[in-house]
């Protein structure tokens, strides 16, 4: 049975005699431990979603002795921070010989439901001094500062600023971070995110004590403007350091939630912990922050029925081949034929066959002429790959027709660029056990960015099976339909 009660009246627990108490109300910035103490005194386990830094820091020392005496488990922060952030970071840096920096970022969709307590939580520290570990030392900087634009898979680029959460203490405490450990949060709509940054200045200048009195009107404004945003939110956990072979490495774990599934993420850790206690997989007693108690897989299991996706991207140092840099340590797990073609250490040529299709529009015919693409039909092909200091040059020969492009690193993690003369296209590279696929993310002409909506739509991928490297490329445009496509295979013995 489940009972709901007022968290401000913890004495009501005596009449309920619960087995487990979950505190999901918040905000926790001004809360004490009365409810947790009442649960422990009644012999009940306790779990909360606290994201308040001071609250989480004092939880173990205030409650551990009583929880152990009563033989119960009391856990704080069983939410996106610190539970999921630490569960994602742990396997991401497994085996690394050095961790230079870690950054966790959360950005909800503008249309996602938001409680007033969340708004109050943000406004409680906005503009006020926040203690952070940055540039190898502890210092203070205003909350909602350090504003930057970040790439978030599935969401594009979003603004993010410093957010005061328990991770600011727990990340450098649990991981040997040498340079910086930050937690950022972002609002999808630029006007809201940067507008909040402007509102912080009276607090930074100490003209006003806090922005919390503005919680209701600001929440109402966000509700009115949400129609200009999306229902997609996400989270990224990034790290940089040295891999097990002492090579410089950057890695990123990301979560993308669609169709307003994002608000389910903060409760997943608590749900997984409940099951672990019930199944007696978690038998600890005492009071803890929710770090190291759950694996990332256990938390994500609670979200598998929702439109939520996760992925890992890695980028190795420059002295490795392009695709090995982009895919990271997972490159060695890909099929052998794929690894042979994308080895990238020396010049290589591969032969096979392909089927070519060309669109019927005038644009398709012009592109065929300009790029010297082959005629429709089946062709014998040769692909020559020449690595260089700035990337790889790919020359594709279909019978007598030949065209060339240059592939190189893109500024964003997990992406690469392909250059055809004056055109530069960016792609998001996604690997799986079978191979890779890349999706178009942007383009430029003569170095000038062109709106993505005006560009072509591209889908490409490659897999390896046995000694065969199979590929597929489709390029179309909303106004003209199919431009060109080809698919086939290369022998990679």
Buried (B, 14 or more C-beta within 10 A) or exposed (E): EEEEBEBEEBEBBEEBEBBBBBBBBBBBBEBEBEBBBBBBBBEBBBBBBBBBBBBBBBBBEBBBEBBBEBEBBBBBBBBBBBBBBBBBBBBBBEEBEBBBBBBBBBBBBBBBEBBEBBBBBBBBBBBBBBEBBBEEEEEEBBBBBBBEEBBBBBBBEBBBBBBBBBBBBBBBBBBEBBBBBBBBBBBBBEEBBBBBBEBBEBBBEEEBEBBBEBBEEBBEBBEEBBEEBBBBBBBBBBBBBBBEEEBBBBBBBBBBBBEBBBBBBBBBBBBBBBBBBEEEEBEBBBBBBBBBBBBBEBBBBBBEEBBBBBBBBBBBBEEBBBBBBBBBBBBEEBBBBBBBBBBBEEEBEBEBEBEBBBBEBEBBEEBBEEBEBBEBEEBEBBBBBBBEEEBBBBBBBBBEBBBBBBBBBBEBBBBBBBBEEEBBBBBBBBBEEBBBBBBBBBBBEEEEEBEEEEBBEBBBBBBBBEBBBBBBBBBBBEEBEBBBBBBBBBBBE
